[in-house]
Amino acid sequence: MRTRAAIVASGVVVAVLALLGVWFVAKQFGHHLRLPTATRTCTVQADGEVVLGADQMANAATIAAIGVQRGMPERAVVVALATAYQESHLRNIAHGDRDSLGLFQQRPSQGWGTPEEIRDPRYAATKFYAALKKVRGWEKLRVTEAAQRVQRSAYPEAYEKWADESQVLTRALLGNATGAVACTVGPTPTMRGPAAASALMQSLALDWGLPELSSGTDLTGLTVPAADSRNGWRYAHWLVSHADDHGVKRVRFGSLEWTAEQGTWGRVKGDPTTQVLAEVFAAT
């Protein structure tokens, strides 16, 4: 009995030490450590690589789109993404320091809006850009300095550590890279059929400030006009970024196509498309 107990005790000790070791490494290396992730992940490659969860990617895409809609320069999108990275790790959380909420941890008590408004990513991003625009000379400041002028954080240098990741995301989401956002969608889409197509069209129009979009005759597809390649990739990357929460099955632009089945971009035969084509999962 003593021998068996000693063996069991030794096994427990080893397991605890192993867990402590994992915790220590994660603590030391932070976001640079890649632990096993869920099936719903997105990889962004645009002169660098960033890996995010599906919800983080969708929020990043909306933040970038709102920046373009408001006529903000690329640098502003970098600052906004770095801020949301630091404040919430790009998650629309319902808690924070004191009454802080949402992607940017904005506080109702400080005049940022109601809790419901702040939890709306479009509203939160719009408020951030409006505040940033009021900062004199923000374009010439470091990312962390510009963010701090808006956020007034107790850790003013913290935003700078996300500058590189935010620049990668900005290049991709503003259409300065081709086939740069690739997401893996889970086996059970959040939405399907006409409801998914309708929600997708509405969200795309609201994020980018686009006019009413057209859907296919089967109500599971939509076509997005693109004035040029850059705009086409903006919309294509946005659609893939929102694939998990809107049930997107396929996105095609130019000579490339992303599918939920593969989770990657690949070349397709035929003439390159000048419009962005998207298809959602059919209703079951």
N, C-alpha and C positions, 0 to 999 in steps of 0.2 A: 504493500500500500504506500509506503513512504517513497519507494522508487518511482511508482507511477505518479504520485503527487508531485515529486520533484521534476519529473519530465514535463508534466502539464504546466507547472509553475515556470519552468524554463521557457516553454513555448510562449506563454503569455508575455514574459519579459521581452523576448525577441520581437514579438508582434508590436508591443508598445514602443520599443526602440526604433523599429522600422517606421512606424507612423510619425514618431517624433522627428526622424530623419527627413521624411517627406515634407513635414511642416517647416523644418528649418531651411531646407533648400528653397521651398516656395517663398518663405519670408525673405531670404537673401536675394533671390533673383526676380521676385515679383512678376510683372506682366511678361517678362522675357521667357519664363518657364512655360512650356506647352504641355499641359497635362491632358489626359484623355478627355475628349469633348463629346457632346451629344451629336446625334446624326444631323441635326439642323445647324449647319455651320456655313460660313461664307469666307472665301479667300479672295483678297484683293491684291492684284499685282500691277503696280504702276511705278516703276523705278524704286522698288521696295515691295515688301509684302506685309500684309496685315491680315490676321485671322480673327473673325468675330462670330458671335452667335447670331442667329437669324433675327432676333429682336433688336440687337444692337445695330445690325446692318440696316434694317428698315429705318430705325431712328436716324442714323447717320445720313441716309439718302434723303430723308425729309428735311433735315437741317440744311443740307447742301442746296436742295431745290428751293427752299424758302429764301435762302440768300440770293440766288439768281433772280427769283421773282421780285425781290426788293431792290434789285439793281446794285447789289453789293459786289465789290471786287473779290477775286479769288482769295486774296489774303484774309478777308473777313470770314470766309468759310473755314479757313484753317484755324483761325482764332476761335470760332464758334465750336468747331469739333473738338479742339484741344480742351476747351472749357467743359463741354459735356463729358468728355473722357474723364477728366479729373473729378468733376462733381458727382457723377452718377455711373461712370463707366458706360455711358451711352444707353442706360436703362431708365425707363420712365417710372421711377420708384415713388412710392406713396409715403415716404418718410425721409427724415434727415435731421440735421441739427436744428433744434427748436422747431419752427414751423416750416422749414425748408422742404420743398417738394419738387418732383419731376426731374427732367433731364439736366437742367441748369441749377437745380436746388434754389429756385427762386422763392421768396418769402411773401406770403399774402400780407403780413403785418408791415412789410416795407414797401407796399404799393405796387407789387408786381402783378397783382390780379387775384381773383378768387382761386381757391384750391382747385375747382373744376377747370378753370381756364388754364392754370399753370400745368395741369396734368395733360393738356392738349399739346402735343409736340409742335404743331404749327403755330399755335399762339405763343408758346414758350420761346421758340426760335425767333419769331417776329419781334417779341419784346427784347430779346438779347441784341439782335441786330440794330434795333432802334436806339438802344442804350449805347452800343458801341459807336454808332454814327455820331453821337453827341460828344464823344471824346476827342478833343482837339489833337490832331497829329497822330492819331492811333496807327495810321498806315506805316509810320516810321519807327514805331515801338517794337520791341521783341514781342513774340507771341504771348509770353507770360505777363509782360507789362500791360499789354492791351487788354488781356483778359482780366487782370487784377483791377484795372480802372473801372470795369463794369461790376465785377463780383465783390470786391473789397474783402477778400478772403484773409484768414489768419495765416495762410501759407502762400504768400504771394509768388514764390518761385515754383510752386508745384505744377503749374500749367505747362511749363517748358518741356517737361519730360515726355509730353504727348505730342510735341510739335512734329516730329518725324512721321509718326503714324498718321497724324491729321493731314499732313501734306500728301502722303500716299493716297489716302481716301479722297482728298479733294481733287487730285489729278484724275482719278477714275470717275468720280461722281459728276465732275463738270465736263466730262467727255474728252479729256485730253489723252486718253488711252483707249485701246481697242480690245474688246473682249476681256476687260480687266476685272470684272466682278463675277465670280462663279459661286453659286450657292447650292448646297445639298438640301433638298426638301424631304421631309419625312414621308412615310407611306400613307398617312392619313391627312390630306389637305384640310386646312381650317375652313375653307369655303369651296363650293363647287357650283358649276352651272351658271345660269343667267344671273343669279344673285352675286356670284363672284365676279363676273364680267362687269356688272353694273357698279359694284363697289370699287373695282379696280379703276374703271374709267373716272369715277367721281374723285377718288383719291389722287389720281394722276393729275387731273385738271386742277384740283385745289392746291396741290403742292407746287405745281409749275405755273399756275395762272393761265392755263390753256382754255381755249373755247371748247364747246361740247364736242366730244369724240364720237366716232362711229363704231358700231359693233357689227360683227358678222351676222349673216342671216340665221345662223344656228344659235345666236346669242351666247356663244362661248369664246368669241374672239374679238379683237379690236385692232384698229389701225391707227397709228399715231404719225401724222405728217412731220417730216423733219426737213428744215430749211437747208441743212448741210450735215456733214458727217459728225461734226462736234455735237450738234443738237441731237442727232440720232443716237449717239452713244450715251448721251446724258439720259435720255428716256429709256434706252435699252438697259442700262445699268440700274436705273431706278426700278424698272419692272422686275429684274432678277433679284434686287435687294428686297423687294416686297413679295417675292414668290411664295414664301411660307405662310404669310398672314393673309394672302389674297388668292391662294390656290392656283398660281400660275404654272402652267404645264410646259409652255414653249415660248421662246422669244427669238425673233430673227431680225437681223439688220445687216445690210451689206451682203457679204458672202459668208457670214457666220451665223450659227444658230446655237442657242443654249436650250437644253431640255432638262426637265426635272428628273427624268430617268437616269441620265448620265451625270448631271450636276456640273457639266463643263461645256465650254464652247467648242464647236467643231465646224469645219468648212462644209458647205452644202453646194450641190450642183445647181446650175441655172444662172440666170443673170442676177447680179447683185440687186437687192431691194433698196429703193430710195426712201421707203417708209418703214417705220418700226412695226413689226407684226407680232402680236401676242395672242396666246390661246390659254384658256383656263381649263381645269379638269371638268369634264362633263358631269352632270348630275347623275347620281346613282339611282 
